[in-house]
Amino acid sequence: MRLTVLGCAGSFPGPESPCSAYLVEAEDFRLLVDFGSGSLSTLQRYAGLHAPDAILLTHLHCDHILDAATYVVVRRYAPDGPYPPLPVYAPAGAPDRLAAAYGQEDSTVEDVYQFYALQPGTFPIGPFSVTVDRVLHPVETYGVRLEHGGRVLCYSSDTAPCESLLRLAQNADVFLCEASYLDGVDNPPDLHLTGGEAGEAASKANVGRLLLTHLVPAWGSEAHTVAAASAAYAGPLEVVRPGASYEI
């Protein structure tokens, strides 16, 4: 598998990155995991306008889905289009949410996307075996485990510490994990992880490599987050950047 980071800023686009979007490739199949604000730009820069063969949206917050609404124009009104419906795996409310974001009265986006409602379990998408489970966030949110060729990538999505995250990440080769909050301050409960909590989850799940994402540059400190994660996890770790690519 190859992971390419298209966007990694938490909650809103940062000065150097769009919001969450990650392209995972195997056997010439490209799965786009989340499609957050601004990431349509980096999709074109690092992969191509029509690169995705399928999309998985982990939850329906704007910083993880909003450019899927913008992408309607690309597929519906392309000079060589319209394109056939693209498979989208997402929480059940996705069709209405994306149609509302697109913004036409009584609009639908089901000519552009073929929706499949997520629920906990394991299923195929292209060459990947995909396992999703609910994690701890205020809306219906799924952590993701992708397996292919004996290798495992786990993506936390947005979550506070929870047992389902540890199950999804167990023995993963790469753990792409959010670290939105700073350690040692009074953070809102049941919403996000700190760097230390991301490191603790990586250690408990015995992962091979920790990739930190979803930091909020305007409110945080990358150095503080990395130090806290490193204190809890002894393995290799780094903060991801747009355009970074990882072989798994």
URSUL-V752601 format. One record per residue. N is the residue number from 1. PHI is phi in whole degrees, 0 to 359 (999 if undefined). Layout:
n->(N/N)
phi->(PHI/PHI)
This chain:
n->(1/2/3/4/5/6/7/8/9/10/11/12/13/14/15/16/17/18/19/20/21/22/23/24/25/26/27/28/29/30/31/32/33/34/35/36/37/38/39/40/41/42/43/44/45/46/47/48/49/50/51/52/53/54/55/56/57/58/59/60/61/62/63/64/65/66/67/68/69/70/71/72/73/74/75/76/77/78/79/80/81/82/83/84/85/86/87/88/89/90/91/92/93/94/95/96/97/98/99/100/101/102/103/104/105/106/107/108/109/110/111/112/113/114/115/116/117/118/119/120/121/122/123/124/125/126/127/128/129/130/131/132/133/134/135/136/137/138/139/140/141/142/143/144/145/146/147/148/149/150/151/152/153/154/155/156/157/158/159/160/161/162/163/164/165/166/167/168/169/170/171/172/173/174/175/176/177/178/179/180/181/182/183/184/185/186/187/188/189/190/191/192/193/194/195/196/197/198/199/200/201/202/203/204/205/206/207/208/209/210/211/212/213/214/215/216/217/218/219/220/221/222/223/224/225/226/227/228/229/230/231/232/233/234/235/236/237/238/239/240/241/242/243/244/245/246/247/248)
phi->(999/235/254/240/275/262/205/213/287/271/75/204/302/264/292/234/206/291/280/304/194/222/258/242/239/199/52/64/251/238/255/266/257/69/211/283/306/90/280/297/295/285/302/293/289/254/220/139/302/251/296/292/266/197/232/238/254/285/196/257/283/303/287/238/225/297/284/292/286/299/294/305/299/301/271/277/245/300/305/259/260/288/273/293/304/264/297/230/256/198/305/301/278/299/302/290/295/289/297/295/293/295/101/276/297/56/279/223/244/279/278/259/235/255/268/232/284/287/207/304/151/238/203/270/228/56/276/270/266/247/242/235/210/294/243/266/208/295/244/302/222/239/283/228/239/249/233/198/58/80/250/227/243/246/237/290/56/259/195/273/302/198/292/297/296/296/295/295/273/307/60/295/292/227/241/270/231/291/211/285/255/274/287/83/236/274/271/302/281/56/227/217/259/268/301/298/292/297/297/298/297/297/293/297/273/58/277/277/205/249/248/271/217/63/289/247/304/292/242/236/218/300/298/297/296/295/297/293/294/294/291/258/224/271/278/292/211/200/267/282/228/301/92/292/230/227/273/244)
